[in-house]
Each structure stands twice: as C-alpha cells, then as structure tokens.
C-alpha cells in the first residue's frame, strides 16, 4: 500500500475527534453493547455524556468493536499509539 502519515503527524487533527467524540459517545456505548451481547441481553444501557442511552443490543456492532479491541491488543506495544489513546482518554476502552 501507499505510505501512511505518522500518528505524530495526524495527532493534532485526530486527538480532538477521539477526545471529544469517540471517547465521550461512541466508545462508552460500544463497550456496554459488547458486554450486553456477550451476556445475551436483549437491550443495552450505556452512560453517555452524563445521561443514559438505551436501545436494543447490536450484535454486529459488538463483533466489530471486539475485533478492533483484539487488533489493538498487539498494536498496544507501540508507545506512540499507547500515549495517543491515553492522552485522548480512550485507552480504558481497549484494555
């Protein structure tokens, strides 16, 4: 594939998206949804930005989140990635 920009080069634009959007809205829901799917729950409830978000459990989204979590498992040896996720407040969703 083509060369990719480094995480260091992308961090100034990616960090706010991760910190302000992913870590506050999507990832809390994705983690709760994954756990609900694992338990076989029909519905999921997640704390999102100080409120409660409820909906039916999304099994495909749970599988996708689990795949990303597993892929990041081996990539977390990369100090730049570990630091980026920690600084953005997202590391807790992938541990």
N, C-alpha and C positions, 0 to 999 in steps of 0.2 A: 504494500500500500504506500501511499504518499506519506511524506514526513508530516508529523503532527506537531503542533505548537506545544511547548513545555507547559506543565502545570504552573510553573512560576510565571510564565508569560500570560496565562489565562486567568490566574487567581484574581486580579483586580476586577474583572467582569463577572467571573463565576462566584466568587465569595459572597457578594450580596444576594444573589439568587438562592444560593444554598442557605445562607443565614436567615434571610427574610421570608423565603417561600418554602423551600423543601423541608427545612428543619422545624418550621412552625406549623405547617399544614399537612403536607403530603406524608412525610415520614412518620409522624405520630399515628396517623390513620393506617398507613401501610403496615407498621409493626403490630398494631392492635388487630388489624384484619388478618394478618398472617397467623397470629395466635388463635384467633377465633376459628379460622379454617382448620388449624391443627386439632383443635378440640371438637370440631364438627358442629360448631354453633351456627344456628340459622342467621343470627344477627350479630353485628359488631357495634360496639360503642367505643368511641375514642375521644380523648380530651384534646381539643384543637383550639389553640389561642384562647384558653380560659373558658371555653364552652364545651358542651358535649355534642358530638356529632354521631348520629346513629343511622345505620342503614343495613340492608341485608349483606351478609358476608360475600365477598367477591373472591371466589376460588382461583380464578385465573390470575388476578392481581396478586393474590397471596403467593402463588407459584413464581410469578415474575419477581416479586420482592425477595423471596427466598433465593432465587438464582443470583440476583445481584449481591445479596449478602454473602453467599458462598464464593462468588467470584472475587469479592473484595477481601475475603479471608486471606488468600495467599498474597494479594497485592498490598496488604497492610504492612508488609515488610518494608515497603518504600516509605522512607521517613517523610518525604515531601507530601505524599498523599495522607499519611497519618496526621501530620501537622495541619494540613489544609482542612481535613474533616473535623479535627479537634477545634481549630480556631473558628470554624463556621458553626460549631455546636451540633454537628451531625454524627460524630463518632459513636455516640451511645446507641444509635440505631443500627449499627453494623457489628457490634461486639457480641 
